[in-house]
Amino acid sequence: MSSKTPYKVLCVCLGNICRSPTAEIVLRHFCDEANLNIWVDSAGTSNYHPNKAPDSRSQQHAKQRGYDLSGLRARQLTTADFIEFDLILAMDYENLENMQLLMHHAQQEYGASQIRAQISLMSQHDTAYPQQAVPDPYYGGEDGFEQVLNQCESSSKAWVNLFKQQMEQ
Ligand code: 4NP
C-alpha cells in the first residue's frame, strides 16, 4: 500500500442497488475519517439495474445515519475491474463464487500477471459477523436495511483497522 497511489477497493453484491452501494459509502466514510488514501467503488455481479440509483429504502435508512447514497449509479462488475482494483469485497458467498468465475475470465483475457485484485468477503475480518454474508434485503422488510447498515459499519471498521496496520508497515 503506497501513500501516493490510492489503494482501490470495490464492494460487490448482486444488483448494486442495496448492499454494495451502502458498503461503498460506509467504507469510504471510515477510510476518510482515518485519513487513508483509499478509493472505494461498488458494482453488481448482475446487470439487473444498469445506471439506476440505489434502492430508495437503502437511501432512506442510510440517510438516517448520515450517509448520502443519492449520487451513486449501478453498474455491472467487469473483467477489467480485476486489473484496476486492489481488493474486491463480496457481500455474500454466491457473489464471491461469481467473482471467482469472472476472475478466471479476466486471467484468460489479460493474462494472470495482470490481475491485481485480491478477492475476499466483506465480513472477512469482522469479529462481530465472522465470515457471515450480508443478507440480501431486496425482498424483505425494513429490518433488512438496518441489518445491512449494521454489518457494513462493523465490517468497514474491521477493514480500516487492517488497512491502518498495513500502511504502518
Ligand atoms: P443487492 O440487492 O444485491 O443488495 O443490490 C438486490 C437488488 C435487486 C435484486 C436482487 C438483490 N433483483 O433481483 O432485482
Boltz pocket constraint, residues with backbone or C-beta under 6 A from the ligand:
constraints:
  - pocket:
      binder: B
      contacts: [[A, 13], [A, 14], [A, 15], [A, 16], [A, 17], [A, 18], [A, 19], [A, 20], [A, 48], [A, 136], [A, 137], [A, 138]]
      max_distance: 6.0
